[in-house]
């Protein structure tokens, strides 16, 4: 044991001397506009280092974050971007061999590492690591967890959290925060780490306690099947020490399998009578969701959340459960959830144009799409719901979920699909065929249409909408600027007197 500690100490000393010494270092991030990479860039900048980077394209909210931090972003990738040799290159997990900047880094032996390894070695050592993992809900749940800690820190400054979230938490106006206190709250991503480390990023975070929301097949580009996904989450659970706690969703056989051999205390949450943390009397009151939370058979609290959707009540319950176990008073938990302001690109109202409400949601999986549309039904009862989907995630671009996608989208009154994003990168035998989705929806009586890009969608949809419609734009990317183009197109159609007030 003494020898292990010594090696760890000298390994950290070497990394500190190389990267984080007393002099400012130049750290360059390839793929800087990814959510986690942009946040890491901000954390490094906060520590006083010169931070630059590159990406193929930049779009909000991460491009806005980097601009606000005065971090230079080179577009597109180019060897010349590294002419001023950095002290360290952080390689994003979307970067693979053949990238011109990565090839120069390898050729010239510029020191490089992954985002997850820098995060662990330079920010997590010596802190309490609280990690939220799962196929769905982890960004919102992580944001809730951080906000509960932040609210509680008004009475106990030692609870003031550092955090890294896969989105911009609106209560903070940022996706990251680094403080000298002990709690560090992280969104644990199951995606792979880097081209040289194909294991999940969350295996670098060594949680003291954790939340596990859902386990489903996802990331079809890196996981062969559901069994491979479950293996990753089982390894994550196996990292939690005996003294730790795991709060886990209880209505999923996959989650049950993943937590079955945990060495720590496991507390299950959900709607079942047997749930240790049980949601009861869930009700929707306009924009508010309210419920009674029971803990081990005893009433714990009356909770309210200014967000719609059963899935968000589950997210809030998981955050409440973990923080209660960490000793945060129930009154602080109730206060924090009442004032929680969601996350950018999660059921975010982007605009209201001529009475048409335009919603942005970071859709990446059929289950997430289903829960988003269900939440919008609850939030806007009786109003026509139009779903506009860009198949952009590595999962949605594949045909593995074709049938499930039809099931989810059928919750809308009308569906519009864009062409598959960068379809040429997906083997034809694996590629989603949007016409199959359109056909499946029409068989169910749901009007559906396919347009190749955002401009085509805007041109077709703008004159068709009417006052009171809700348009849910579902994409995990920039979607050709549709968030700005559609409100403008609706306004122009209204000015020209071309709003039809009906669908053709």
C-alpha positions as CSV (number, residue, x, y, z in Angstrom):
1,X,0.0,0.0,0.0
2,X,2.8,2.4,0.9
3,X,4.5,1.8,-2.5
4,X,1.2,2.4,-4.4
5,X,0.7,5.7,-2.7
6,X,4.3,6.7,-3.6
7,X,3.8,5.8,-7.3
8,X,0.6,7.7,-7.4
9,X,2.2,10.7,-5.7
10,X,5.1,10.8,-8.2
11,X,2.8,10.2,-11.2
12,X,0.8,13.3,-10.1
13,X,3.9,15.3,-9.5
14,X,5.2,14.5,-13.0
15,X,1.9,15.5,-14.6
16,X,1.8,18.7,-12.5
17,X,5.4,19.5,-13.5
18,X,4.6,18.9,-17.2
19,X,1.3,20.6,-17.5
20,X,0.2,22.5,-14.4
21,X,3.4,24.0,-13.1
22,X,3.7,27.6,-11.8
23,X,4.1,28.9,-15.3
24,X,1.2,29.3,-17.6
25,X,0.9,26.5,-20.2
26,X,-0.6,26.4,-23.6
27,X,-3.2,23.6,-23.8
28,X,-4.8,22.8,-27.1
29,X,-8.1,20.8,-27.4
30,X,-8.9,19.0,-30.7
31,X,-12.7,18.7,-30.9
32,X,-13.1,21.6,-28.4
33,X,-16.8,22.3,-29.2
34,X,-18.0,19.0,-27.8
35,X,-19.9,19.7,-24.6
36,X,-17.4,18.1,-22.2
37,X,-14.4,19.4,-24.1
38,X,-15.7,23.0,-24.1
39,X,-16.3,22.7,-20.4
40,X,-12.8,21.3,-19.8
41,X,-11.4,24.2,-21.8
42,X,-13.2,26.6,-19.4
43,X,-11.9,24.7,-16.3
44,X,-8.3,24.9,-17.6
45,X,-8.8,28.6,-18.5
46,X,-10.1,29.2,-15.0
47,X,-6.8,27.8,-13.6
48,X,-4.9,30.4,-15.6
49,X,-3.7,28.5,-18.6
50,X,-3.8,29.6,-22.2
51,X,-6.4,27.4,-23.9
52,X,-7.0,27.2,-27.6
53,X,-8.6,24.5,-29.8
54,X,-10.2,23.5,-33.0
55,X,-13.4,21.8,-34.3
56,X,-15.0,21.1,-37.6
57,X,-17.9,23.5,-36.8
58,X,-19.0,25.4,-33.8
59,X,-22.7,26.0,-32.8
60,X,-24.5,27.1,-29.6
61,X,-24.5,26.7,-26.7
62,X,-20.8,25.6,-26.6
63,X,-19.6,28.1,-29.1
64,X,-21.2,30.9,-27.1
65,X,-19.5,29.6,-23.9
66,X,-16.1,29.5,-25.6
67,X,-16.5,32.9,-27.0
68,X,-17.5,34.3,-23.6
69,X,-14.3,32.8,-22.1
70,X,-12.2,34.4,-24.9
71,X,-11.0,31.0,-26.0
72,X,-9.8,30.9,-29.6
73,X,-11.4,28.2,-31.8
74,X,-9.9,27.3,-35.2
75,X,-12.3,26.1,-37.8
76,X,-11.9,23.7,-39.6
77,X,-9.2,21.3,-38.6
78,X,-5.8,22.1,-40.2
79,X,-2.2,21.2,-39.6
80,X,-1.2,24.9,-39.5
81,X,-3.4,25.3,-36.4
82,X,-0.5,23.6,-34.5
83,X,2.2,25.8,-35.9
84,X,2.6,27.4,-32.5
85,X,3.4,24.1,-30.7
86,X,1.3,23.7,-27.5
87,X,2.6,22.1,-24.3
88,X,-0.2,19.6,-24.3
89,X,-2.9,18.4,-26.7
90,X,-6.2,17.0,-25.3
91,X,-7.8,14.7,-27.9
92,X,-11.6,14.6,-28.0
93,X,-13.3,11.2,-28.3
94,X,-14.8,12.2,-31.6
95,X,-11.3,12.5,-33.1
96,X,-9.9,9.5,-35.0
97,X,-6.8,8.6,-37.0
98,X,-6.7,10.5,-40.2
99,X,-7.6,13.8,-38.6
100,X,-4.9,16.1,-39.9
101,X,-4.2,17.7,-36.5
102,X,-4.0,14.4,-34.7
103,X,-1.6,13.1,-37.3
104,X,0.7,16.0,-36.8
105,X,0.5,15.5,-33.0
106,X,1.6,11.9,-33.4
107,X,4.3,12.6,-36.0
108,X,5.9,15.3,-33.8
109,X,5.3,13.5,-30.5
110,X,3.5,16.5,-29.0
111,X,2.3,15.3,-25.5
112,X,-1.3,14.3,-25.6
113,X,-4.0,12.8,-23.4
114,X,-7.8,12.3,-23.2
115,X,-10.3,14.6,-21.6
116,X,-11.2,12.1,-19.0
117,X,-7.7,11.5,-17.8
118,X,-7.0,15.2,-17.4
119,X,-10.3,15.6,-15.6
120,X,-9.5,12.8,-13.1
121,X,-5.8,13.5,-12.5
122,X,-6.0,17.3,-12.2
123,X,-9.5,18.0,-10.8
124,X,-10.9,14.9,-9.0
125,X,-8.0,13.6,-6.9
126,X,-8.6,14.5,-3.3
127,X,-12.3,15.4,-3.8
128,X,-15.6,13.6,-3.3
129,X,-16.7,12.4,-6.7
130,X,-20.5,12.2,-7.2
131,X,-21.3,10.8,-10.6
132,X,-24.7,10.5,-12.5
133,X,-24.7,7.8,-15.1
134,X,-27.4,6.3,-17.3
135,X,-28.7,6.1,-20.9
136,X,-31.2,8.9,-20.3
137,X,-31.7,11.8,-17.9
138,X,-28.1,12.3,-16.7
139,X,-27.6,15.9,-17.8
140,X,-30.8,17.1,-16.1
141,X,-30.2,15.0,-13.0
142,X,-26.6,16.2,-12.7
143,X,-27.8,19.8,-13.0
144,X,-30.4,19.2,-10.3
145,X,-27.8,17.6,-8.0
146,X,-25.4,20.5,-8.4
147,X,-28.2,23.0,-7.7
148,X,-29.3,21.3,-4.5
149,X,-25.7,21.4,-3.3
150,X,-25.5,25.1,-4.4
151,X,-28.7,25.9,-2.5
152,X,-27.5,24.1,0.6
153,X,-24.1,25.9,0.5
154,X,-25.8,29.2,1.5
155,X,-25.9,27.7,5.0
156,X,-22.8,25.5,4.8
157,X,-20.1,26.9,2.4
158,X,-18.3,23.5,2.5
159,X,-21.1,22.1,0.3
160,X,-20.4,24.5,-2.5
161,X,-20.0,22.2,-5.5
162,X,-17.6,21.9,-8.4
163,X,-19.3,20.3,-11.3
164,X,-19.1,19.2,-15.0
165,X,-22.4,18.8,-16.8
166,X,-23.1,17.8,-20.4
167,X,-25.1,20.9,-21.0
168,X,-25.5,24.5,-19.8
169,X,-27.3,24.4,-16.5
170,X,-29.6,27.5,-16.5
171,X,-29.3,28.1,-12.8
172,X,-25.6,28.6,-13.2
173,X,-25.4,29.8,-16.8
174,X,-22.5,27.4,-17.4
175,X,-21.7,23.7,-17.7
176,X,-18.8,23.7,-15.3
177,X,-17.5,25.2,-12.0
178,X,-14.3,24.6,-10.2
179,X,-14.1,25.5,-6.5
180,X,-11.7,24.6,-3.7
181,X,-14.4,22.6,-1.8
182,X,-14.7,18.8,-1.7
183,X,-17.8,17.9,-3.6
184,X,-17.3,17.4,-7.4
185,X,-20.5,16.5,-9.3
186,X,-20.1,14.9,-12.7
187,X,-22.2,13.7,-15.6
188,X,-20.8,10.2,-16.3
189,X,-20.7,9.5,-20.0
190,X,-20.7,5.9,-21.2
191,X,-19.3,6.9,-24.5
192,X,-15.7,5.9,-25.3
193,X,-12.8,8.0,-24.1
194,X,-10.4,8.5,-27.0
195,X,-9.1,6.8,-30.1
196,X,-6.4,5.2,-27.9
197,X,-8.8,4.4,-25.0
198,X,-12.0,2.7,-26.1
199,X,-13.4,2.3,-22.6
200,X,-16.2,4.5,-21.3
201,X,-15.3,7.9,-19.9
202,X,-17.1,7.3,-16.6
203,X,-14.6,4.6,-15.7
204,X,-12.0,7.4,-15.1
205,X,-14.2,9.2,-12.5
206,X,-14.0,6.7,-9.6
207,X,-17.3,7.7,-7.9
208,X,-17.7,7.9,-4.1
209,X,-21.4,7.7,-4.7
210,X,-23.6,7.7,-7.8
211,X,-26.9,7.7,-9.5
212,X,-27.9,5.2,-12.2
213,X,-31.0,6.4,-14.2
214,X,-31.7,4.0,-17.0
215,X,-29.8,1.3,-19.0
216,X,-30.8,0.8,-22.6
217,X,-29.1,-0.1,-25.8
218,X,-27.5,3.1,-27.2
219,X,-24.4,4.3,-29.1
220,X,-24.7,1.7,-31.7
221,X,-21.5,2.9,-33.3
222,X,-19.4,1.6,-30.3
223,X,-21.5,-1.0,-28.5
224,X,-22.3,-4.2,-30.4
225,X,-25.5,-4.9,-28.4
226,X,-27.3,-4.4,-25.1
227,X,-25.1,-6.9,-23.3
228,X,-22.0,-4.8,-24.1
229,X,-23.8,-1.7,-22.7
230,X,-24.7,-3.5,-19.5
231,X,-21.1,-4.7,-19.1
232,X,-20.0,-1.1,-19.1
233,X,-22.5,0.0,-16.5
234,X,-21.6,-3.1,-14.3
235,X,-18.0,-2.0,-14.4
236,X,-19.0,1.5,-13.4
237,X,-21.0,0.2,-10.4
238,X,-18.1,-2.0,-9.4
239,X,-16.0,1.2,-8.9
240,X,-18.1,2.5,-6.1
241,X,-16.5,1.8,-2.7
242,X,-18.3,-0.1,0.1
243,X,-18.8,3.2,2.1
244,X,-20.5,4.8,-0.9
245,X,-24.1,4.8,-2.0
246,X,-25.9,4.1,-5.3
247,X,-29.3,5.5,-6.1
248,X,-30.8,3.4,-9.0
249,X,-34.0,3.4,-10.9
250,X,-36.2,0.4,-10.0
251,X,-38.5,-0.2,-13.0
252,X,-35.8,-1.6,-15.3
253,X,-34.5,-5.1,-15.4
254,X,-31.4,-3.9,-17.1
255,X,-30.6,-1.5,-14.1
256,X,-31.4,-4.3,-11.7
257,X,-28.9,-6.6,-13.4
258,X,-26.2,-3.9,-13.4
259,X,-26.6,-3.1,-9.7
260,X,-27.0,-6.7,-8.5
261,X,-23.4,-7.2,-7.4
262,X,-22.8,-3.7,-6.0
263,X,-20.6,-3.7,-2.8
264,X,-22.1,-0.4,-1.6
265,X,-25.6,0.4,-0.3
266,X,-28.1,0.5,-3.1
267,X,-31.3,2.6,-2.8
268,X,-33.9,2.2,-5.6
269,X,-36.3,4.9,-6.7
270,X,-39.4,5.1,-8.8
271,X,-43.2,4.5,-8.7
272,X,-43.4,1.0,-7.4
273,X,-44.8,0.2,-4.0
274,X,-41.5,-1.5,-3.1
275,X,-39.4,1.5,-4.1
276,X,-37.2,2.8,-1.2
277,X,-37.7,6.3,-2.7
278,X,-41.3,6.1,-3.9
279,X,-43.1,8.8,-6.0
280,X,-46.8,9.1,-5.2
281,X,-49.7,11.3,-6.2
282,X,-47.9,12.8,-9.2
283,X,-49.8,15.6,-10.7
284,X,-49.3,18.4,-13.3
285,X,-50.3,21.9,-12.6
286,X,-49.6,24.1,-15.6
287,X,-45.8,24.3,-15.9
288,X,-45.4,22.7,-12.4
289,X,-45.1,19.0,-11.6
290,X,-45.9,18.0,-8.0
291,X,-45.6,14.8,-6.1
292,X,-45.2,13.2,-2.6
293,X,-41.9,11.5,-2.0
294,X,-41.7,8.6,0.4
295,X,-38.5,7.2,1.9
296,X,-38.4,3.7,3.3
297,X,-42.2,3.7,3.9
298,X,-42.2,7.1,5.6
299,X,-43.2,10.4,4.0
300,X,-40.1,12.4,3.1
301,X,-41.3,15.6,1.4
302,X,-43.8,17.3,-0.8
303,X,-41.8,18.2,-3.9
304,X,-42.6,20.6,-6.8
305,X,-40.6,21.2,-9.9
306,X,-41.2,23.9,-12.6
307,X,-40.8,21.3,-15.4
308,X,-43.1,19.0,-17.2
309,X,-42.9,15.2,-17.5
310,X,-42.8,12.1,-15.5
311,X,-39.2,11.6,-16.5
312,X,-38.2,14.9,-14.8
313,X,-40.0,13.9,-11.6
314,X,-37.8,10.8,-11.7
315,X,-34.7,12.8,-12.3
316,X,-35.5,15.1,-9.4
317,X,-36.3,12.2,-7.1
318,X,-32.9,10.6,-7.9
319,X,-31.1,13.9,-7.1
320,X,-33.1,14.3,-3.9
321,X,-32.3,10.8,-2.8
322,X,-28.6,11.1,-3.2
323,X,-28.3,14.5,-1.6
324,X,-30.5,13.4,1.4
325,X,-28.1,10.5,1.9
326,X,-25.2,13.0,1.9
327,X,-26.8,14.9,4.8
328,X,-28.4,17.8,3.0
329,X,-31.5,18.9,4.9
330,X,-34.9,18.2,3.3
331,X,-35.9,21.9,3.3
332,X,-32.9,22.7,1.2
333,X,-33.8,20.0,-1.3
334,X,-37.4,21.2,-1.6
335,X,-36.2,24.8,-2.0
336,X,-33.7,23.9,-4.7
337,X,-36.1,21.8,-6.8
338,X,-38.7,24.6,-6.6
339,X,-36.2,27.0,-8.1
340,X,-34.6,24.7,-10.6
341,X,-34.4,26.2,-14.1
342,X,-33.7,23.3,-16.4
343,X,-30.8,22.8,-18.9
344,X,-30.3,24.4,-22.2
345,X,-31.7,22.3,-25.1
346,X,-34.0,20.3,-22.7
347,X,-37.6,21.2,-23.5
348,X,-36.3,24.8,-24.0
349,X,-38.7,27.3,-25.5
350,X,-36.6,28.9,-28.2
351,X,-39.3,31.3,-29.6
352,X,-43.0,32.0,-29.9
353,X,-43.8,33.2,-33.4
354,X,-47.3,34.2,-34.4
355,X,-48.6,32.1,-31.5
356,X,-46.6,29.1,-32.5
357,X,-44.3,27.8,-29.6
358,X,-41.0,26.4,-30.8
359,X,-39.3,23.9,-28.5
360,X,-35.7,22.7,-28.7
361,X,-34.9,19.3,-27.2
362,X,-31.6,17.4,-27.4
363,X,-33.1,14.2,-28.8
364,X,-30.7,11.3,-29.3
365,X,-32.7,8.1,-28.7
366,X,-36.3,6.9,-29.3
367,X,-36.9,6.7,-25.5
368,X,-35.8,10.3,-25.0
369,X,-38.1,11.4,-27.9
370,X,-41.0,9.5,-26.4
371,X,-40.6,11.2,-23.0
372,X,-40.1,14.6,-24.5
373,X,-43.4,14.3,-26.5
374,X,-45.2,12.9,-23.5
375,X,-44.0,15.9,-21.4
376,X,-45.1,18.4,-24.1
377,X,-48.6,16.7,-24.2
378,X,-48.8,17.3,-20.4
379,X,-47.5,20.9,-20.6
380,X,-49.6,21.9,-23.6
381,X,-52.8,19.9,-23.4
382,X,-55.2,20.2,-26.3
383,X,-52.7,21.9,-28.5
384,X,-51.4,20.5,-31.8
385,X,-48.0,19.0,-31.5
386,X,-45.6,18.9,-34.5
387,X,-42.4,16.9,-34.2
388,X,-39.4,17.9,-36.4
389,X,-36.6,15.3,-36.2
390,X,-33.1,15.4,-37.5
391,X,-31.6,11.8,-37.2
392,X,-28.2,13.0,-36.1
393,X,-27.0,10.9,-33.2
394,X,-24.9,7.8,-33.9
395,X,-27.9,5.7,-32.7
396,X,-30.7,7.5,-34.6
397,X,-28.7,7.4,-37.9
398,X,-28.9,3.6,-37.7
399,X,-31.9,1.3,-38.5
400,X,-31.6,-0.6,-35.2
401,X,-34.3,1.6,-33.7
402,X,-36.5,2.1,-36.8
403,X,-39.6,0.5,-35.2
404,X,-39.1,2.2,-31.9
405,X,-38.7,5.5,-33.6
406,X,-42.1,5.1,-35.2
407,X,-43.6,4.3,-31.8
408,X,-42.2,7.4,-30.2
409,X,-42.9,9.9,-33.0
410,X,-46.5,8.6,-33.2
411,X,-47.3,10.6,-30.1
412,X,-47.1,13.8,-32.2
413,X,-50.0,15.1,-34.4
414,X,-47.7,15.6,-37.3
415,X,-44.1,14.5,-38.0
416,X,-41.4,16.0,-40.3
417,X,-38.1,14.2,-40.8
418,X,-34.9,15.6,-42.2
419,X,-32.4,13.5,-44.1
420,X,-30.0,11.4,-42.1
421,X,-27.1,13.6,-41.0
422,X,-23.9,12.6,-42.8
423,X,-25.6,9.4,-44.1
424,X,-22.5,8.6,-46.1
425,X,-20.6,7.7,-42.9
426,X,-23.1,4.9,-42.0
427,X,-22.8,1.6,-43.9
428,X,-25.9,1.2,-46.2
429,X,-26.9,-2.0,-44.5
430,X,-27.0,-0.3,-41.1
431,X,-28.4,3.1,-42.2
432,X,-31.8,4.5,-41.1
433,X,-34.2,4.7,-44.0
434,X,-36.4,7.7,-43.2
435,X,-39.0,6.6,-45.8
436,X,-39.6,3.5,-43.6
437,X,-40.3,5.8,-40.6
438,X,-42.6,8.0,-42.7
439,X,-44.5,4.9,-44.0
440,X,-44.9,3.5,-40.5
441,X,-46.3,6.8,-39.2
442,X,-48.7,7.1,-42.0
443,X,-49.9,3.5,-41.4
444,X,-50.8,4.7,-37.9
445,X,-52.7,7.7,-39.3
446,X,-50.0,10.3,-38.4
447,X,-49.3,12.8,-41.2
448,X,-45.6,12.6,-41.9
449,X,-43.2,14.1,-44.5
450,X,-39.5,14.0,-45.4
451,X,-37.4,17.0,-46.4
452,X,-33.7,16.8,-47.0
453,X,-32.6,19.8,-44.9
454,X,-33.6,22.6,-42.6
455,X,-34.3,25.0,-45.4
456,X,-36.7,22.6,-47.0
457,X,-38.5,22.1,-43.7
458,X,-38.8,25.8,-43.0
459,X,-40.2,26.5,-46.4
460,X,-42.8,23.8,-46.1
461,X,-43.8,24.2,-42.5
462,X,-43.8,28.0,-42.0
463,X,-47.0,28.6,-44.0
464,X,-48.8,25.5,-42.5
465,X,-48.7,26.3,-38.8
466,X,-51.3,28.2,-36.9
467,X,-51.8,30.0,-33.6
468,X,-51.5,27.5,-30.7
469,X,-49.3,24.9,-32.4
470,X,-46.3,23.5,-30.6
471,X,-43.3,22.6,-32.7
472,X,-40.8,20.3,-31.1
473,X,-37.4,20.4,-32.9
474,X,-35.5,17.2,-32.0
475,X,-31.8,17.1,-32.7
476,X,-28.5,16.8,-30.9
477,X,-26.8,19.3,-33.2
478,X,-27.1,22.6,-34.9
479,X,-29.7,21.3,-37.5
480,X,-28.8,23.8,-40.1
481,X,-29.8,26.8,-38.1
482,X,-33.4,25.8,-38.0
483,X,-33.9,27.3,-34.5
484,X,-33.4,30.7,-36.0
485,X,-34.8,30.1,-39.5
486,X,-38.2,28.7,-38.5
487,X,-39.4,31.6,-36.3
488,X,-38.2,34.0,-39.1
489,X,-40.0,31.9,-41.7
490,X,-43.3,31.9,-39.7
491,X,-43.1,35.7,-39.2
492,X,-42.4,36.2,-42.9
493,X,-45.3,33.9,-43.9
494,X,-47.6,35.9,-41.5
495,X,-46.5,39.2,-43.0
496,X,-47.2,37.9,-46.5
497,X,-50.6,36.6,-45.5
498,X,-49.6,33.0,-46.3
499,X,-50.4,31.3,-43.0
500,X,-52.7,28.5,-44.1
501,X,-54.0,27.6,-40.6
502,X,-54.2,24.0,-41.7
503,X,-52.1,21.1,-43.0
504,X,-52.3,20.1,-46.6
